[in-house]
């Protein structure tokens, strides 16, 4: 691997001296909450997840936040503030460190921050100010509280060192507690921990001194610092430079990582998606690096491709690249890149579904990696089946294609029928909308893997039961997707006129248009998922005015919070209007270009004029007619994806994967 790596990505795979330690390359796994711990203890799944990233080639791993102070007691975070979990921590460290990968524990506290609905009566904070998302007002830390907290963090760091960890990272970004001390907007204290920059830095500087006193200079100490939290009168690039420069001057920090956003309407800045440029924080990272006086910098933020990562090192922007979501999608990203196998990487699609799963209290999962934290996850290839079977898959969307390539790689003879001329199904349509382009990597990977395994594709074919049976299959997989149902709240005669298309059909037509259409487009949103809002942005590029009408209290309720924040911001900037708690009324006069809508509670009516386009995004109905035909005729029949019940990308890929293993 190394010779190839040096040739292809010489800077990314060059070793690095970091503090007292040598790293084999410049690739780090950035901290991600996994929710794989249970009852505050290290679990086999938690160890396996991190071992897989070390085995996949990462040189350094930063864990999820640990419970390092006595007031921290959440069940999904490993407790390190006493000796109760020494054995588990030691096993965890040894398993990772034995693979020539440095393991760092992350220390932080969310403070007043809260993702869940409702307020947190146990929250602590720097000042008596509400959290911008949950409106939680915390208990304000006293001087005695601060001293106890710093002592706990120092003792916990020493405990991690005894267990074999190589260091710790202090997370002072994202609006968490340490960030709150640093921010002039969040810190209104009048004691020595507030006021001017010196006062606001005091907590973090005392914490750094305590850890150095407890662990010595041989223990790695990184700081995730704010680069731009996006809030007025808080920490923008200039203030971030001042903070980073003062911290670097202590000589106690081994690396900085600059993160963006805060626990507010800018929270999504820390996990950027493809509605902006790739590697969006390159210039800011370069600017802040100049302020840290030679201390190593870890670049983070939408770095998905090995070429992007290598260029960051080559340009001197950073010494390390922190990959969170990309190494979740494919833990073998480093070894594949180093071996010249970048085409084999299952790329991160930057959808933030992973963020959504952990925010909902579920274990970390990925749209493009159905094998997260399994023992054989790294560079996985399915084991050959005991006997070869003839398998027919009807439907070339991501559920069907996942089942097909996995089954074929196990040695089965697989034929896929696809209605469209290209694989990908409805996901391909989403990939043509603003922000969705990375979704193409899901079906692109499946296509490459399928070809390698010998999948036979019959595209542009509406397969009948006779077509399927003619191949004498031993097993049939139905992955025919779904269609949008006509909303029951709309008049049936409007449907019969044929003038109103569902959003999928409408977008397929609009993607062919290049010239503005003028007038107003109205999108009736009964869906609440991301594709609907991407489509609204496409409409905005073509129409003078776009209005989203929904009977719900708000849009994007079924979207992870960080994605919803981005949708709301883009809608505001693009002047896409939202009429909540509303639905089209019977009094609508299409012939006059007038949509009449009613409030779902009061029944009050109002009008939208100059309507040039009306479309709807409704609930989906499985396309399962072929299931009913084949059930009496086929011994082994699987129904997956939307054909079983409408679902998102993650569930479709995961179900297809399991069926490919079962068939």
C-alpha positions, 0 to 999 in steps of 0.5 A: 500500500505504501508505495502506491500511496506515496505515488498517488497521495504523497502528502496525505500518507506522509508520517507526522510527528505530533507532540511526542508521538509519530503518526503513520499518516495524516488521516484522523477520525474526527469525534462522532457520537456513536451511542454504542456504549451502554449504561456508561460502559465500554461495549464490544460494539464500541471497541469494534467500531473504533478498531475498524477505523484503525484497521482501515488505515486511520492514524489517529482516532478521537472518541465521542465525548466521554463522561469525564466530570462527576456531574456527567452521567448520561447512559450512552457516554462512557464514564471515566471519572472514577475507576469503575470502568478501567478494564473496559477503557484499557481493552478499548485503548489496547485494541486501537493502539495495537494497530498503530493508531493513536486513541484520544478521548474527547472531553466536553460538556454540552452545557445548556445545549439540547437537541431533544424537544423540551428543556433540560432542568439539569443543564449547567452553563456559563451564564443565565442565558437560554439555549438558542434551540431548546430555550433551556436556561442552565444553572450558572457554574460557581467558582467552586463548580468550575474548580471541581470540574477542572479537577475532574477533567484532569483526573479523568485525563490521567485515568485515560493515560493509565488505561493506554490512551494517547491523549485527549481533545478538548472540544471548545466549539459547537456552542458547548460549555467550553465555547460558552466561556470563550464567547463574548455573546454567551459569557456575561460573567462579571467574575474572573471567568468573564469580561475581556479575552483574558477572563474568557480564556481563563477556564480553558487555560486552567483546564489545559494546565491541569491536564498537563500537570496530571499527564505530562508533555508526552500525552497528546492534547488537542483543542477543537476551537471555534473558527466562526460560530456564525453569531453576531457579537460572538466568535467570528474569524478575527476573534477566533484568531485572537483566541487561537493565538493566545492558546498557542502561545502557552506551548501546551497544545499539540494540535488545533482543529477549527470547527464552525457553527454553534448550538443555535440556528448555525448548528448545521455549519459544523456538518456542511452538506452539498448546498455549498462548496466542497471543503468549504472551510479551506480558506478559513482554516488557512487563515487561522493556521497562521495565528497558531504559530507552528502548532499542527492543525487538523482540517475538518468539514466536508472533506470526502475525497482523497485528492481533496485531503492530499491537497490540504496537506500539500498546500500547507493549510493543515497537517492533518485531515479529520474525517468523521462522516467519510470514515463512517461511510467507509472505514477502509477509506485510507487503505483503499485510497492508498492502494489506488482503489478510490473507485471502491470507496463507499463515499459519504453522501453528506446527507447527515442521516447519521447525525439524525440517528444519534440525535434520536437516541439510536446507534450510529448508522449510515445511508451508504454503509449497512455494516457499521460496527460489524466485525467484518466491516473493513473492506468487506466482501461477502462470503461465497454461498454454499450453492449457486442460485438463479436470482431475479431482481425486479427494480434497479433502485438502490434497494434492488441494486444493493441486493443484486450486487451482494447476491452476485458477489456471493456467487449467485447468477443475478438478473436485474430488470429496471424500468428506467434506462439507468440504475438508481431509481428515484434516488437518481432523480434526487441526485439531480436536485440542488444539494443531492448530487452526492447521492449518486455515489450510492448507485455508482458504487452498486453499479461498479460492484455489480459489474465486478460480480457479474450482475446482468442488467436488463434496463428499460424493461417493464418486467412482467410475471412471465419475464421473471418466470422465463428465467426459472428463478430460485428466488425473486426480489421485488424492488419496484418502488412506489408512486405518489398518491393523489392527496385526499384533500384535493378534488378528484376532478382536478386529478382527472383533468391530468393538468396536475402532476405529482412532484416526481413527475413534475421535477422530471419535466422541469429538469429539462428546462433551462429558461425561467418560466415566470409567475408563481409555483405552488408546492403542496407539501404532505411529505416533510422530507428533504427531497421535497425542499430540494425540489422547491429550490429547483422551482425557485430557479425557474419561477418568480415566486415559489410558495410551499403550502403544508397542513403541518405546523412547520416544514421539514419536521421529518428531517434531521435538525441540522438539515432543517436549519439549512433548509430554513436558511436557504428558503429565507435567503431565496424568498421561498414562502411557506404557508403552514397549517394550510391546504388548497380549498375547493373554491380554487379557480385554476382557469383564472390562475387563482389558488384558494387555500384555507387554514386547517383550524379556522377555515379562513380562506385566502388566495394566491394569484398568478399560479403558473404551476401547482404540484404536490408531494404526497404519501407514497404507495407501494408498486406491488402488483407484481408481488400479488402475481408472483406470490403463488408461483414463486417459492422464495419471494422477497419484497424490499424498499418502497415496494414493501413500504415507503422508506428513506435511503438508509432503510432501503440500502440496509434492507437490500443488503440483508436480502442479498445476504439471505437469498 
